[in-house]
């Protein structure tokens, strides 16, 4: 009797385990690994780029929390029946209630990162991210790149909301909405209007979007994948607005142009580190006509400074206050020089800064650099971490990053070599001092930035040294 009772219990346990095992539904495609709950919600999603079956594929667990990823808050029937089919290169998952009516349908393509859900019932739902979606630990200004944030589309604009916002935020939308980190995103596009409540606060670590359906149906598209132009555009053209969404439209154009330029260079030089360096050289060549104009304006400023320096020094020595100002203005008038002539020297900055910002953002959001090594750099999307320190420095972190020092070294060399015939010794010292201070500022700014970005600027500084050496050689010849 004891044996029979034990056997009956064992059979019941096996049946229970088999039911539990089939309660969740898994779907693996070329781009996604998905796990659905018995109620039709999305329990877990892992995305791959460029595909799950290629060597060195990048993968990201978009949600792994106990709550799941997409949870339906109201389900018409607690005992649902499930059916699975495959047709037209799509997996179709149907859930039926006890009366045989369809409760919800997921359509999952064999390739791509876009899913669709259709239900004849109205329901509220919640989107969650998980611990694996949290930003990588970072220090200094690099922390600004590594943040999870909410995104809400409003026609052509994209509103960005930080998880640490102190005030409660509510929105109403029938456009794309969701959350992202640096390289990956979860975006939902409702076919009807939703009210949106993103969870925010100083202690919030993971995204949570509560969505209340404002219609009698629940239909939406769901993108689970990389923030990469071709992936986004193949899913939905509007999703391309995710790229560089915090910039003005004309800066986004610069970012996009630099992205495709870098991608084209990589096709010729299949190494991302060398491609970034080649990009810096190529941009320098393409901008050469503008740079020559900026250099000429800078030379004019130096010449005017040198011509006015003796008179200006005498005025400052002999006069004070309002009388000094009057004498200086009279000097400008006599020399036919506009008082704001020195602003000409900013022309070079106006030329360089937009391209610098474009390269900065393009390299920061470039998923192709993630996990790519170059020389001693293990990952171009993170600081080069040349050597671990036995201590942790506030702001600078626990690693010695070598590349920012190489970048600064080239900048120092360029500043010491830079001179102009019109500048006297005092002006030369002042100019060199300003360049050195600027170099130190860039060292602090770039020290915790990803190595790919620092490599681009290091190459740019190296080009400056080579150009200065070439100018000096031509003058001697």
C-alpha positions as CSV (number, residue, x, y, z in Angstrom):
1,X,0.0,0.0,0.0
2,X,2.8,2.4,0.8
3,X,4.5,1.6,-2.5
4,X,1.2,2.1,-4.4
5,X,0.7,5.4,-2.6
6,X,4.2,6.5,-3.4
7,X,3.8,5.6,-7.1
8,X,0.5,7.5,-7.3
9,X,2.1,10.5,-5.7
10,X,5.1,10.3,-8.1
11,X,2.8,10.1,-11.2
12,X,0.9,13.1,-9.9
13,X,4.1,15.0,-9.4
14,X,5.3,14.2,-12.9
15,X,2.0,15.3,-14.3
16,X,2.1,18.5,-12.3
17,X,5.7,19.2,-13.5
18,X,4.8,18.6,-17.1
19,X,1.8,21.0,-16.9
20,X,4.0,23.6,-15.2
21,X,6.7,23.1,-17.9
22,X,4.2,23.6,-20.7
23,X,2.5,26.6,-18.9
24,X,5.1,28.9,-20.3
25,X,5.7,29.2,-24.0
26,X,9.1,29.8,-25.6
27,X,9.8,31.2,-29.0
28,X,13.3,31.4,-30.5
29,X,13.8,33.4,-33.8
30,X,16.8,34.6,-35.6
31,X,16.7,37.8,-33.6
32,X,14.9,37.1,-30.3
33,X,14.5,34.6,-27.6
34,X,11.1,35.0,-26.0
35,X,9.3,33.4,-23.1
36,X,5.5,34.0,-22.6
37,X,3.4,33.4,-19.4
38,X,0.4,31.2,-19.3
39,X,-1.8,34.4,-19.4
40,X,-0.2,35.5,-22.7
41,X,2.1,38.2,-21.1
42,X,5.8,38.5,-22.1
43,X,7.8,37.1,-19.2
44,X,11.3,37.4,-20.7
45,X,12.9,38.8,-23.8
46,X,16.5,38.4,-25.0
47,X,17.5,40.3,-28.2
48,X,20.5,39.5,-30.5
49,X,22.4,41.7,-32.9
50,X,22.9,41.2,-35.8
51,X,21.4,37.7,-35.3
52,X,21.4,35.0,-32.6
53,X,23.1,32.4,-34.8
54,X,26.2,34.4,-35.9
55,X,29.6,34.3,-34.3
56,X,30.3,37.1,-31.7
57,X,26.6,38.1,-31.7
58,X,25.7,40.8,-29.2
59,X,22.9,39.7,-26.9
60,X,20.9,41.6,-24.3
61,X,18.4,40.3,-21.7
62,X,15.9,43.2,-21.9
63,X,14.0,42.0,-18.9
64,X,14.6,39.3,-16.4
65,X,12.8,40.4,-13.3
66,X,10.3,38.2,-11.4
67,X,7.4,40.5,-12.6
68,X,8.2,39.7,-16.2
69,X,8.5,42.2,-19.1
70,X,5.0,42.9,-20.3
71,X,2.2,42.0,-17.8
72,X,-1.5,42.2,-18.6
73,X,-3.2,43.6,-15.5
74,X,-6.6,42.3,-16.4
75,X,-7.3,39.0,-18.1
76,X,-10.8,37.9,-19.1
77,X,-10.4,34.3,-18.0
78,X,-7.8,32.7,-15.6
79,X,-8.0,29.3,-17.4
80,X,-6.7,30.0,-20.9
81,X,-6.1,27.5,-23.6
82,X,-3.1,28.0,-25.9
83,X,-2.4,27.1,-29.5
84,X,0.7,27.6,-31.6
85,X,1.1,27.7,-35.4
86,X,3.7,28.8,-38.0
87,X,2.9,30.2,-41.3
88,X,4.3,32.8,-43.7
89,X,7.6,32.9,-41.8
90,X,5.8,33.9,-38.6
91,X,5.0,32.2,-35.3
92,X,1.4,32.8,-34.2
93,X,0.4,32.3,-30.6
94,X,-3.3,32.3,-29.7
95,X,-4.8,32.2,-26.3
96,X,-8.5,31.1,-25.9
97,X,-10.9,31.5,-23.0
98,X,-13.0,28.6,-21.7
99,X,-15.8,29.3,-24.2
100,X,-13.3,29.1,-27.2
101,X,-13.1,32.8,-28.0
102,X,-9.7,34.3,-28.8
103,X,-8.4,36.4,-25.9
104,X,-5.1,37.5,-27.5
105,X,-2.8,36.8,-30.4
106,X,0.9,37.3,-30.7
107,X,2.5,37.4,-34.1
108,X,6.3,36.9,-34.1
109,X,8.3,37.0,-37.4
110,X,11.2,34.6,-37.9
111,X,13.5,37.5,-38.5
112,X,13.5,41.0,-37.0
113,X,12.7,42.6,-33.6
114,X,9.1,43.6,-34.1
115,X,6.2,41.7,-32.6
116,X,2.4,42.5,-32.8
117,X,-0.3,41.8,-30.3
118,X,-4.0,41.9,-31.0
119,X,-6.9,41.4,-28.6
120,X,-10.6,42.1,-28.8
121,X,-10.6,43.0,-25.1
122,X,-9.6,46.2,-23.3
123,X,-6.8,45.7,-20.7
124,X,-4.3,47.6,-18.7
125,X,-0.7,46.5,-19.0
126,X,2.7,47.3,-17.5
127,X,6.2,47.3,-19.2
128,X,9.2,46.5,-17.0
129,X,12.9,46.5,-17.5
130,X,15.0,44.3,-15.3
131,X,18.4,44.2,-13.5
132,X,20.2,43.1,-16.7
133,X,18.9,46.2,-18.5
134,X,20.5,48.6,-15.9
135,X,23.5,50.7,-17.1
136,X,27.0,49.4,-16.8
137,X,28.9,50.9,-13.8
138,X,30.7,54.0,-14.9
139,X,32.5,57.0,-13.5
140,X,32.9,60.7,-14.2
141,X,31.2,62.2,-17.2
142,X,30.9,58.7,-18.7
143,X,27.9,58.2,-16.4
144,X,25.9,60.5,-18.5
145,X,26.0,58.0,-21.4
146,X,25.0,55.0,-19.3
147,X,21.4,55.8,-18.2
148,X,18.1,54.2,-18.6
149,X,15.4,56.6,-19.6
150,X,11.8,56.7,-20.9
151,X,10.9,57.8,-24.4
152,X,7.5,59.1,-25.5
153,X,7.0,60.1,-29.2
154,X,4.9,63.1,-30.0
155,X,4.7,63.3,-33.8
156,X,8.3,64.2,-34.9
157,X,9.5,65.0,-31.4
158,X,10.8,62.5,-28.8
159,X,10.4,63.4,-25.1
160,X,13.0,62.0,-22.8
161,X,12.3,61.4,-19.2
162,X,14.9,60.3,-16.6
163,X,14.1,57.6,-14.1
164,X,15.3,59.9,-11.4
165,X,12.7,62.6,-12.1
166,X,11.3,63.7,-8.7
167,X,7.7,64.7,-9.8
168,X,5.1,62.2,-10.9
169,X,4.5,62.3,-14.7
170,X,1.4,61.3,-16.6
171,X,1.0,61.4,-20.4
172,X,-1.6,60.4,-23.0
173,X,-0.3,59.0,-26.2
174,X,-1.1,56.8,-29.2
175,X,2.5,57.0,-30.5
176,X,5.6,55.1,-29.8
177,X,6.6,54.9,-26.1
178,X,9.0,52.8,-24.0
179,X,12.4,52.9,-22.5
180,X,16.0,52.6,-23.6
181,X,19.6,52.4,-22.4
182,X,22.6,53.2,-24.5
183,X,22.4,50.4,-27.1
184,X,19.0,48.7,-26.6
185,X,15.4,49.7,-26.4
186,X,11.9,48.4,-25.7
187,X,9.3,50.5,-27.6
188,X,5.5,49.9,-27.8
189,X,3.3,51.4,-30.4
190,X,-0.4,51.3,-29.5
191,X,-3.0,51.4,-32.2
192,X,-5.4,53.2,-29.9
193,X,-4.9,55.7,-27.2
194,X,-3.2,54.9,-23.8
195,X,-2.8,56.9,-20.7
196,X,0.9,56.5,-19.5
197,X,2.3,56.6,-16.0
198,X,6.1,56.1,-15.9
199,X,7.6,55.3,-12.5
200,X,10.2,57.8,-11.5
201,X,12.1,58.8,-8.3
202,X,15.5,59.1,-6.9
203,X,15.6,55.4,-5.8
204,X,14.1,54.0,-9.1
205,X,16.6,51.7,-10.8
206,X,14.4,49.9,-13.3
207,X,11.9,51.3,-15.8
208,X,8.2,50.7,-15.2
209,X,5.5,52.0,-17.6
210,X,1.9,51.6,-16.5
211,X,-0.4,51.8,-19.5
212,X,-4.2,52.1,-19.3
213,X,-6.1,51.3,-22.4
214,X,-8.6,54.0,-23.4
215,X,-10.5,51.9,-26.0
216,X,-12.3,48.6,-26.1
217,X,-9.5,46.8,-27.8
218,X,-5.8,46.2,-27.1
219,X,-3.7,46.3,-30.2
220,X,0.0,47.3,-30.3
221,X,3.3,46.7,-32.0
222,X,6.3,46.0,-29.8
223,X,10.0,46.5,-30.8
224,X,12.6,44.7,-28.7
225,X,16.0,45.2,-30.1
226,X,19.1,47.3,-30.8
227,X,19.3,51.0,-31.3
228,X,20.8,50.8,-34.8
229,X,19.6,52.6,-37.9
230,X,19.0,49.6,-40.2
231,X,17.3,47.6,-37.4
232,X,15.1,50.5,-36.5
233,X,14.1,51.5,-40.0
234,X,13.3,47.9,-41.0
235,X,10.9,47.7,-38.0
236,X,9.3,51.2,-38.4
237,X,10.6,54.3,-40.1
238,X,9.5,56.5,-37.1
239,X,11.7,54.5,-34.8
240,X,14.8,56.1,-36.5
241,X,14.0,59.2,-34.4
242,X,15.4,57.3,-31.5
243,X,18.9,57.9,-32.8
244,X,20.4,61.1,-31.4
245,X,17.0,62.2,-30.2
246,X,18.4,64.8,-27.8
247,X,20.0,66.8,-30.6
248,X,18.7,69.5,-33.0
249,X,17.6,68.1,-36.3
250,X,20.6,69.5,-38.2
251,X,23.0,67.9,-35.7
252,X,21.2,64.6,-36.1
253,X,21.9,64.9,-39.9
254,X,25.6,65.3,-39.1
255,X,25.5,62.2,-36.8
256,X,23.8,60.2,-39.5
257,X,26.2,61.3,-42.2
258,X,29.2,60.4,-39.9
259,X,27.6,57.0,-39.1
260,X,27.2,56.0,-42.7
261,X,30.7,57.3,-43.5
262,X,32.1,55.2,-40.7
263,X,30.2,52.2,-41.9
264,X,31.5,52.7,-45.4
265,X,35.1,53.0,-44.1
266,X,34.6,49.7,-42.1
267,X,33.7,47.9,-45.4
268,X,37.1,48.9,-46.7
269,X,39.0,48.5,-43.3
270,X,37.3,45.7,-41.4
271,X,38.6,46.8,-38.0
272,X,36.5,49.2,-35.9
273,X,39.5,50.8,-34.2
274,X,41.3,51.5,-37.5
275,X,38.0,52.6,-39.0
276,X,37.5,55.2,-36.2
277,X,41.0,56.5,-36.8
278,X,40.3,56.6,-40.6
279,X,37.1,58.5,-40.0
280,X,39.0,61.2,-38.1
281,X,41.4,61.5,-41.0
282,X,38.6,61.5,-43.6
283,X,36.6,64.2,-41.7
284,X,39.8,66.3,-41.5
285,X,40.3,66.1,-45.3
286,X,36.6,66.8,-46.0
287,X,36.7,69.9,-43.7
288,X,40.0,71.2,-45.1
289,X,38.4,74.0,-47.1
290,X,36.6,75.3,-44.0
291,X,39.6,74.8,-41.8
292,X,41.7,76.9,-44.2
293,X,39.3,79.7,-43.9
294,X,39.3,79.4,-40.1
295,X,43.1,79.4,-40.1
296,X,43.2,82.5,-42.2
297,X,40.9,84.3,-39.9
298,X,43.0,83.2,-36.9
299,X,46.1,84.5,-38.6
300,X,44.4,87.9,-39.1
301,X,43.6,88.1,-35.4
302,X,47.2,87.3,-34.5
303,X,48.4,90.0,-36.9
304,X,46.0,92.6,-35.4
305,X,47.0,91.6,-31.9
306,X,50.6,92.1,-32.7
307,X,50.1,95.4,-34.3
308,X,47.9,96.8,-31.5
309,X,49.8,95.3,-28.6
310,X,52.3,98.2,-28.0
311,X,49.7,100.9,-28.2
312,X,47.2,98.9,-26.1
313,X,49.9,98.3,-23.4
314,X,50.7,102.0,-23.3
315,X,47.0,103.0,-22.9
316,X,46.5,100.5,-20.1
317,X,49.6,101.8,-18.3
318,X,48.7,105.5,-18.5
319,X,44.9,105.5,-18.2
320,X,42.3,103.9,-16.0
321,X,38.5,103.5,-16.0
322,X,36.3,105.3,-18.5
323,X,39.2,107.3,-19.9
324,X,41.0,104.0,-20.7
325,X,38.0,102.7,-22.5
326,X,37.7,105.9,-24.6
327,X,41.3,105.7,-25.6
328,X,41.0,102.0,-26.6
329,X,37.9,102.7,-28.7
330,X,39.8,105.7,-30.3
331,X,42.7,103.3,-31.1
332,X,40.4,100.8,-32.8
333,X,38.9,103.6,-34.9
334,X,42.3,105.0,-35.9
335,X,43.5,101.5,-36.9
336,X,40.2,100.7,-38.7
337,X,39.7,97.7,-36.5
338,X,36.3,96.5,-35.2
339,X,36.3,96.2,-31.4
340,X,35.0,92.6,-31.7
341,X,37.7,91.6,-34.2
342,X,38.9,88.8,-31.9
343,X,35.6,86.9,-32.5
344,X,37.1,86.0,-35.9
345,X,39.2,83.4,-34.0
346,X,36.0,81.6,-33.0
347,X,35.3,80.8,-36.6
348,X,37.4,77.6,-36.2
349,X,35.4,76.7,-33.1
350,X,32.1,77.1,-35.0
351,X,33.5,74.9,-37.7
352,X,34.8,72.1,-35.4
353,X,32.2,72.0,-32.6
354,X,29.1,70.8,-34.7
355,X,31.2,68.0,-36.2
356,X,32.8,67.2,-32.8
357,X,29.3,66.9,-31.3
358,X,28.1,64.8,-34.2
359,X,31.1,62.4,-33.9
360,X,30.7,62.3,-30.1
361,X,27.0,61.3,-30.2
362,X,27.5,58.9,-33.2
363,X,30.3,57.0,-31.5
364,X,28.5,57.0,-28.1
365,X,25.4,55.3,-29.6
366,X,27.2,53.1,-32.1
367,X,26.4,49.5,-31.1
368,X,28.9,48.2,-33.6
369,X,31.7,49.3,-31.3
370,X,30.3,47.4,-28.3
371,X,32.6,44.5,-27.5
372,X,35.1,45.4,-30.2
373,X,38.8,45.3,-29.1
374,X,41.7,47.3,-30.5
375,X,45.3,47.2,-29.3
376,X,45.1,47.0,-25.5
377,X,41.5,48.2,-25.5
378,X,39.1,45.4,-24.7
379,X,35.9,47.2,-25.6
380,X,35.8,50.4,-27.7
381,X,32.4,51.3,-26.2
382,X,34.0,51.6,-22.7
383,X,37.1,53.4,-21.3
384,X,40.3,51.6,-22.3
385,X,41.0,50.4,-18.7
386,X,44.7,49.9,-19.4
387,X,45.5,48.9,-15.8
388,X,43.4,48.4,-12.6
389,X,44.4,50.7,-9.8
390,X,44.8,49.4,-6.2
391,X,42.3,52.1,-5.1
392,X,39.2,53.9,-6.4
393,X,39.5,57.6,-7.2
394,X,36.3,59.8,-6.9
395,X,35.1,60.8,-10.4
396,X,38.0,59.0,-12.2
397,X,37.2,55.4,-11.1
398,X,39.4,52.4,-10.3
399,X,41.3,52.1,-13.7
400,X,44.1,53.9,-15.3
401,X,42.9,54.9,-18.8
402,X,45.9,55.4,-21.0
403,X,44.4,56.7,-24.2
404,X,43.3,60.1,-22.7
405,X,46.9,60.7,-21.7
406,X,48.1,59.9,-25.2
407,X,45.5,62.3,-26.5
408,X,46.6,65.0,-24.1
409,X,50.3,64.4,-24.9
410,X,49.7,65.0,-28.6
411,X,47.7,68.2,-27.7
412,X,50.6,69.4,-25.5
413,X,53.1,68.8,-28.4
414,X,50.9,70.7,-30.8
415,X,50.5,73.6,-28.3
416,X,54.2,73.9,-27.8
417,X,54.9,73.8,-31.5
418,X,52.2,76.3,-32.4
419,X,53.5,79.8,-33.2
420,X,52.8,82.7,-35.5
421,X,55.4,85.2,-36.8
422,X,53.2,88.1,-35.7
423,X,53.1,87.1,-32.1
424,X,55.8,88.3,-29.7
425,X,57.2,86.2,-26.9
426,X,54.5,87.3,-24.4
427,X,51.7,86.6,-26.8
428,X,53.2,83.2,-27.6
429,X,53.4,82.3,-23.9
430,X,49.8,83.4,-23.4
431,X,48.6,81.4,-26.4
432,X,50.5,78.3,-25.4
433,X,49.2,78.5,-21.8
434,X,45.6,78.7,-23.1
435,X,46.2,75.7,-25.3
436,X,47.6,73.7,-22.4
437,X,44.7,74.6,-20.2
438,X,42.3,73.5,-22.9
439,X,44.2,70.2,-23.2
440,X,43.9,69.6,-19.5
441,X,40.2,70.4,-19.7
442,X,39.8,67.8,-22.5
443,X,41.7,65.3,-20.4
444,X,39.2,65.6,-17.5
445,X,36.3,65.6,-19.9
446,X,37.4,62.6,-21.9
447,X,39.0,60.5,-19.2
448,X,35.9,58.4,-18.4
449,X,34.5,58.4,-21.9
450,X,34.4,55.4,-24.2
451,X,37.7,54.5,-25.9
452,X,36.2,54.8,-29.4
453,X,35.4,58.5,-28.8
454,X,38.8,59.2,-27.3
455,X,40.5,57.3,-30.1
456,X,38.8,59.6,-32.6
457,X,40.0,62.8,-30.8
458,X,43.5,61.3,-30.3
459,X,43.8,60.8,-34.0
460,X,42.6,64.4,-34.6
461,X,45.3,65.7,-32.2
462,X,47.9,63.5,-34.0
463,X,46.9,65.0,-37.3
464,X,47.4,68.5,-35.8
465,X,50.9,67.6,-34.8
466,X,51.7,66.3,-38.3
467,X,50.2,69.4,-39.9
468,X,52.3,71.7,-37.7
469,X,55.5,69.7,-38.5
470,X,54.7,69.9,-42.2
471,X,54.2,73.7,-41.9
472,X,57.5,74.1,-40.2
473,X,59.2,72.0,-42.8
474,X,57.8,74.0,-45.6
475,X,58.9,77.3,-43.9
476,X,62.5,75.9,-43.7
477,X,62.5,74.8,-47.3
